[in-house]
């Protein structure tokens, strides 16, 4: 079953269960309230008739007008001619054909029946017992009880009427439930399509990415589905960038491998054919092998940082001695390309817990990049100082080709090489600064680059906590 079908089925199931629960609750609640309503009818009717009969008895001095009180209240005899003595001695004939589902029996203080609106008891009968609600009838003038009024609600008739009402109510609720379910199905179809459409688009885009095609998802909302599309687009951009960087890496590594291998092959052939002296050939071969070893070392360092296997051997290191050692190490290289390499005088620099070889590798990468980016006659300056916030700052400043502002955010990415460095023929695979950043961050520091633009030089700053 697809996701869309599951959403539709779940929505319909929830609506159906809700409608059924509403029907059951409404039916039981209505039935319960009808029972309470019936009891309330008995109490209220008995109380009202008691008051009316008490006033009529007091005014007439007896039960003569009791039938009129019942008729006025709507509780009269069925098919019985009621005779009342009117003015002038004339009899008024009132025929009553109405029957209520409520039986009213009036009993005098002697226990004899005065009136029974259902006609089941004749006047003067002595009933053994009467059901229903009972209230006293009082002679208001003498403040004396003169009888009782018994009100018995016809439960059987009311039950049939209430069941008819409940059946009608149930029918209406079921019709409403069917309409609700129909609307819910339409909404479920629309909602499921709205939810699954981005998922389907994501599936197709993922398959396109797996085939190597760059694709983007449209972002139309700001909800979870919109954020999912944005996250996929960022992932796709990252994968595309990494794919391009990987391609560049293959090109760079191929070039870096091809050049020394070609030189080694030529030197070996010249040595074999007697065209090259052993000393000259061996020296050149050794230099090219060292170049290859440097490339392999960079790749090994990259693998360590990728897998989180960068291990540090910390020891107390004098920062001043470390910088002097790096200055001495790279001085011959700078002199060979006619670049002035120097260090600005600094105050007392601290002794830090560092991995000497790793930090030396990081500084060496930065200094080597600076030397390569400077024209003959240019300068590279090392500047170190301890700032007030207990941070040691080491800056490598050059006046070389500079860095485009668009390249600054990516200068420390793996395999990334700026276009100006490529056009200038600067050797490298784009791994050095990425490895440097990993080493610095492993020591709890951070590294950043700054440049005013092409031809304005660059500054790479390492900040280490003291």
N, C-alpha and C positions, 0 to 999 in steps of 0.2 A: 504494500500500500504506500502510495506516495505521500509526501508531506502535506500537499494540498488536500488530498482525500482524508488524511487523519485530522486536519484542522476542521474540515466540514463535518466529519462524523462527530468529533468532540463537541463542536458547537451545537449540533442538532441534539446530541444526547443530553447536554446540559439544559437546553431549552425544554425538551420533553420532560425531563425529571422535574424541572422547575414548575411546569404547567401541572403535572400530576400532583406534585406536593401542594400547589396552590388549590387545586380542586379538593383534595382531601381535607386540607386545613379549613377551607371555606365551608365545606359541607358539615364537618364536625362542629365548627364554631357556630354556624347558623342553627344547627339542630340543638345544640346546648342552650343557645340564647332563646330559642323558641320555648323550651321548657321553662326557663326562668320567666319568660314573658307571660306564659299561661298562668303561672302562680301569681304573678303580679296583677294580672287581670282579675283573678279571684279576690285578692286582697282589696284592690281599689274599688271593685264593684260592690263588695260587701260593705265597705266603709261609706261609699256614696249613698247606697240604698238605705243604710241605717240612718244617716242624717236626714234624707228625704222623708222616710217613713216616720221618723220621730217628729218632724215638723207637721206632717199631714195628720198624724194621730192626735197631736196636741190641738191643732186647729179644728178638727172634726169631732174630737172627743171620743174617737173610736176608730175602727178599721174601715169605715165606709169608703174612704178615698184611697185605700191601699192599691186597688187595681189601677186607678188613674196614675198613681206614682210609678207603678211598673210600666204602664203604657208610655208615659212620658220618657222614662229611661230606656225604652225600647225592649222591655221584657214583658210580653203580653201573652195571652192565651191564643192558641192556634185554633181557628174555626169555632170560637166561642163568642156568643153575643154578650157584650158587657152592657149591663143596664145601670144607669146612674140617674138619680133623682135630680132633675133640673129645677129651675125657677118656675113658679106657677104650678108646681105639682106634676109637671110633665116628665115623662121618662125619655132620656136620650139613649138611642141605640147606636152603639159603636161596634162594628164588626172588625175583628183583628185576624189577619191571616199570616202574620209574620212569626217566625220561630228563630230564636237565637241559639247558638251552641252553648248557652248558659242557662242553667235551671235555677230558679229562685223559688224558695219555699218560705212562707211567713208562718210562724208558729206563735200562738198567743202565750201568755204567762201560765195558762192552765195546761199547756202541752198539746193543745189541739191545733190542727192545721187551719189557718185563715185563708191562705191562697197558695196555689201551686201553678206556676205559669205553664208547666208542661201538662197539667191536668191528670197527672198520675195519682195524686192524692185528692180526695174530696174534702171540702171544708168540714171540719169537725173530726176528721180522722186523727187517731193518735199514732204517729209513726214510731216504729221501734228505734230507728236511728237514721240520721241524715248525714250524708257525706259533704265535703267541701268546706268552705270558709264560713265562719259564723260571727255575726255582730249583733249586739243588743239594740233593741228599739226602746227608746225612753220617752215617757210622757214629760215633756219639758216643763209643763206647768207644775206637775207634782214632783218632778225630779225622781221618777220611779220607773223601773224597768217594767215594760208591759208585754214584751215578747222578744222573739229572736228572728233574724233573717238569715237564712242559709243560702249561700251561693255556691253552686257546684258547676264548675266548667265542664262541658261535655268533651272529655279527653279524646273519645273515639272520633268525634266529628272534627275536632281541632287537629287531631293526628293526621287524618286523611287530607285536610286542607294544608297542613304544614308539609306533608310529604309531597303534595302537588306543587307547593311553592318551592320546596327543595329540588324537586325534579326539574322544574323550569329553570331554577338558578343553576343547577348542574349542567343543563343543556346550554345555557348562555355561556357559562364558563368554558365548556368544551369547544363551543364555536369560536370563542375568543382565543382559546389555546391553539386550535387548528390554524387560525389566521396568524397568530404569533409564530407558530412553527414555520409557516410558509415564509413570513418575513425574515425569520432567522436563517432559513436556508438561503434566501437571496443574499442576505448580509454575509453569511459564511462563505458563499461562493466569491463575492466581491472581495472580502477581507483576505481569504486564502490566496486569491490571485495577487493581491497587493503585497502580501508577505512573501510569497514564494517567487514572485517575479525577480526581485533582487538576488535571491538565492540561486535561481536558475541562471541569471546573468553572471553571478560569481562563479558558478560551476563551469560555464562556457569560457569565461575569461581565464580561469585556472588551467583549463585544458589548452587554451591558446598559449599561455605562458609556458606550459610544459613542452609545447612544440617549438618554443623559442620566439614566439611572436609577442611583441610589445603591445599591450592593450590597456585600456582604462575603462573604469565603470562610471556611469553618470551618477552624480550625487545630487539628488532632488530633495532630500529631507535632512533634518538635523537630528533625527532620532537614532536608535540603535542600528537600524539598517543603513542609514546614511553614514554613520561613523564606521560601520563595517566596510562600506564602499571606499571611504577615505583611507582606511587602514590598508585595504587591498591595493589601492592606487599607490600608496607610499611603498608598500612591499614590492609592487611591480617596478616602480622607479628604482628602488634599491637593487633589485635583481638585474635590471637593465644596466645600471651603472656598474655593478660587479661583473656582469658579462663583458662589458666593454673594457673594464680594467683587466680582466683576465686575458682578453685578447691582446691588450697592450703588453701584459706581462709576458705572454708567449713570444710576441715579437721582440721585446727587449731581451728576454733571456736567450732567445735564439741568436740575436745579434751579439750579446755578451759572450756566448759560448763559441760562436763561429769565428770571431776575430782572433782570440788567443789560440784556438785550435789550428786556424790557418797559419798563424805565425809559427807555431810549434812544428807543423808539417813542413813549412818552407825551411826552417832552420835545420830540421833533421835531414831533409833532402840535400841541402847545401853541405852539411857535414858529411853525408854519405858520398857525395860527388866530389868532395875535396874543395868545394867553393867557399867554405866557411871554416874558420879555425875552431878548434874544440872549445877554447875559452869563451870566445864571442858567442858561439852557438849555445853553449850550456848556460851562459848568463842570461841570454834572451829567453831561453826555454824556462829557466827558473822564474823569471819575472812573470811570464805568462801563466805558469802554473799557480803562482801566488794570486794572480788575478782571478783565476778559476776558483781557488780555494776561498777567496773573499766572497765570491758569488754564492758558493755552497754554504758558507757561514751565514750569510744573510738569509738564505732560504731556511736553514735550520732554526735561526732565531725567530723567523716568522712563524714557523710551525710550532715553536714553543709558546709564543703569545697566542696563537689560534687555539691551542688546546689547554690553555691555562697552566702550562708546565714551566713557566719562567721562574726559576729558583734563584734566590738571592743569598749570597754569603756575606753577611754584614760584618764590618770591622770598623774600628775608629780610623777615620781618614782625615788628614789635614786638607782642607779645600785649597789652600794656597799651594801646597806641594802638588796636588792633583792637577791644578791648572798649569803650573810650571812644567810638569811632565808632559801634558798634552801640547803645550806651546813648543817644547823641545822636539816632541815627536813629529809635529807637522811643519816645523821650520824648513827642513830641506825641500819638502813638496812645494811650499810657498815660494821659496827662492827659485825653484826650477821654472816656475811660470811667472817670475818677476812680480810677485805679490808681497806686500809688506804685512807681515803677521806680527802683532804686538799685543801687550796686555797693559791696561791702564793700572796705575798704582792704586792699591786698595788698602784699607785699614786692616786691622786684625780680623782675619777670617776664622770662623769657628772650625772645630773638629766635629765631624758628623759620623753617625753610624751608616755606612754606605757599603755597597758591593763595588769595590774599586774597579774591577775589570768591566762590569756592566756600565757603570757611570762613565768610565773612560771610553767605552764603545759608543755610548750616547753622545758624549761631547765630540768624539772623533767624527761621527756622522755629520754633526752640525758644522764643525770646522771645515771638513772636506767639502761639503756642499757650498759653503761660503767661498772657499778658495776657487772652486770650479766656476762660480758665477761671476767672478771678478776679472775684468780685463787686465792685461799687463800694465803695471804701474799703479794698480788699485791697492786698497788696504782692507785688512780684516782685523778687527779689534776685539779682544776679550775684556769684558767688564764684569767684575764681581763685587757685590757689596751686601751687607746684612741690613735689612730694613727694620724699622721700629716694631713691626708686628711679628717679630721673630720668624722672618722668612729670609732665606738666602736667595739672592737673585744673581744668576749667571747669564749674561747676555753676549751673544756673538753678533757683532755689527759689521756689515760690509757695505761697500759703495758700488755694488755690482749691478746686474741687469734688473734687479727688483722683481716684484711679484705683482701680477694683476690682481685687482681687488676681487674679481670673480674667482680667482684661484685660492685666495686666502682660506676660505672655509674648508677646503679639501686638501690643503697642502700636506696634512699629516695622514691622509688616507693611504691605505695599502695600494701599491702599484701605481699610485697617481704621480704623473710627471707633468709639470706645466708646459704649455706649448712653446714658451720662449726658451726653456731649457732644451727642448727637443730640437728646435731650429738652430740653437747655438752649438749643438753637438755635444752637450754635457752628458758624460757617461753615467749610467746608473739604471737601476730597475724600478725606482720608486719605492724601495723597501726601507731605505735608511731612516727617514723621518718617522715612518710608522713604527719601526722597531724602537727608535729613540723615545717616542711617546709612551710605548708600553713599558720601557725601563723606568722612565721618570715617574709614571703613575704607580708602578709597583713600589717605588720608594715613598709614596704618599705625596708626590709633587705634581706639578702641571707644567705644560709647555705651550707656548703661543708664538705666533709669528705676526710681524707687522711690516708694512711697506707702504710708501706713499704712491707707489705705482711703478710702471716700467721705467728703468733707467734711474730710479731714485734709491737704489740699494734696499736692503732688508735687515731686519733685526729679529733674531730668534731668541726668546727669553725662557730660561728654565727657572722655576721657582720651587725651592725645597724648604720644607718646614725645619726650623732649627731646634 
